Amino acid sequence: MCSGSSWSWSSSSSKKHPSLVVVNLERQLRKTTTSHVSVAIRRKRLRLRRLRLRAGAEAMEMLNLKLYLENRCILAENERLRERATALRRENLALLQNLSKTAAVPEAGAGAA
């Protein structure tokens, strides 16, 4: 009656379907070994990720500092150039006034003569 069903106790069917005890033991072994290994691997990966993030953060901080210092130098140079441009403009205005005075004197003298 049961000889054709999957519940037969023949040797070929036992190879296809291991007993529940064997299956449970295999599961327990996998849980204990893989969970500890996976936890260790996870911890190592987490440490590596933290190191990379820390290294990346340090690199970003150094880059930020370099850019900040470069920006400060550019701002200082810009201020010096602005002061120099103001001084040159004042000098240019003074020369133009002097030129207009000297140009106006001969004209007034030429008209009187």
C-alpha positions as CSV (number, residue, x, y, z in Angstrom):
1,M,0.0,0.0,0.0
2,C,2.7,2.5,1.0
3,S,5.4,1.1,-1.2
4,G,4.9,3.6,-4.0
5,S,4.6,6.7,-1.7
6,S,7.4,9.0,-0.7
7,W,7.2,7.7,2.9
8,S,8.8,4.4,2.1
9,W,11.7,3.3,4.1
10,S,13.9,2.2,1.2
11,S,17.5,3.2,1.0
12,S,17.0,5.4,-2.0
13,S,14.3,7.5,-0.4
14,S,16.4,8.0,2.8
15,K,19.2,9.6,0.7
16,K,16.7,12.0,-0.9
17,H,15.1,12.9,2.4
18,P,17.4,12.9,5.5
19,S,15.9,12.4,8.9
20,L,14.7,15.4,10.9
21,V,17.4,14.8,13.5
22,V,20.2,15.1,10.8
23,V,18.5,18.2,9.4
24,N,18.3,19.9,12.8
25,L,21.9,19.0,13.6
26,E,23.0,20.5,10.3
27,R,21.0,23.7,11.0
28,Q,22.5,24.0,14.5
29,L,26.0,23.5,13.2
30,R,25.5,26.1,10.5
31,K,24.0,28.6,12.9
32,T,26.8,28.3,15.4
33,T,29.7,28.3,12.9
34,T,28.3,30.8,10.4
35,S,26.9,33.2,12.9
36,H,30.2,33.5,14.8
37,V,32.1,33.7,11.5
38,S,29.6,36.2,10.1
39,V,29.7,38.3,13.3
40,A,33.5,38.3,13.2
41,I,33.4,39.2,9.5
42,R,30.8,41.9,10.1
43,R,33.0,43.4,12.9
44,K,36.0,43.4,10.6
45,R,34.0,45.0,7.8
46,L,32.6,47.6,10.3
47,R,36.2,48.4,11.6
48,L,37.4,48.7,8.0
49,R,34.5,51.0,7.1
50,R,35.2,53.1,10.2
51,L,38.8,53.4,9.3
52,R,38.0,54.3,5.7
53,L,35.5,56.9,6.9
54,R,38.0,58.3,9.4
55,A,40.7,58.4,6.8
56,G,38.2,60.0,4.4
57,A,37.2,62.5,7.0
58,E,40.8,63.4,7.8
59,A,41.5,63.8,4.1
60,M,38.4,66.0,3.7
61,E,39.5,68.0,6.8
62,M,43.0,68.6,5.3
63,L,41.5,69.6,1.9
64,N,39.1,71.9,3.7
65,L,42.0,73.5,5.6
66,K,44.1,73.9,2.5
67,L,41.2,75.6,0.7
68,Y,40.5,77.8,3.6
69,L,44.1,79.0,3.8
70,E,44.2,79.5,0.0
71,N,41.0,81.5,0.3
72,R,42.5,83.7,3.1
73,C,45.6,84.3,0.9
74,I,43.4,85.3,-2.0
75,L,41.3,87.6,0.2
76,A,44.4,89.3,1.6
77,E,45.9,89.7,-1.9
78,N,42.6,91.2,-3.1
79,E,42.6,93.7,-0.3
80,R,46.2,94.7,-1.1
81,L,45.3,95.1,-4.8
82,R,42.2,97.2,-3.9
83,E,44.3,99.5,-1.7
84,R,46.9,99.8,-4.5
85,A,44.1,100.6,-7.1
86,T,42.7,103.3,-4.8
87,A,46.2,104.8,-4.4
88,L,46.8,104.8,-8.1
89,R,43.3,106.3,-8.7
90,R,44.1,109.1,-6.3
91,E,47.5,109.7,-7.9
92,N,45.8,109.7,-11.4
93,L,43.3,112.3,-10.2
94,A,46.0,114.5,-8.7
95,L,48.0,114.3,-12.0
96,L,44.9,115.2,-14.0
97,Q,44.3,118.2,-11.8
98,N,47.9,119.3,-12.1
99,L,47.7,118.8,-15.9
100,S,44.5,120.8,-16.1
101,K,46.1,123.7,-14.1
102,T,49.2,123.8,-16.2
103,A,47.1,123.6,-19.4
104,A,44.8,126.4,-18.2
105,V,47.7,128.8,-17.3
106,P,49.2,129.1,-20.9
107,E,45.7,129.5,-22.3
108,A,45.0,132.4,-20.0
109,G,48.4,133.9,-20.8
110,A,47.9,133.5,-24.5
111,G,44.6,135.2,-24.4
112,A,46.0,138.2,-22.5
113,A,48.9,138.7,-24.8
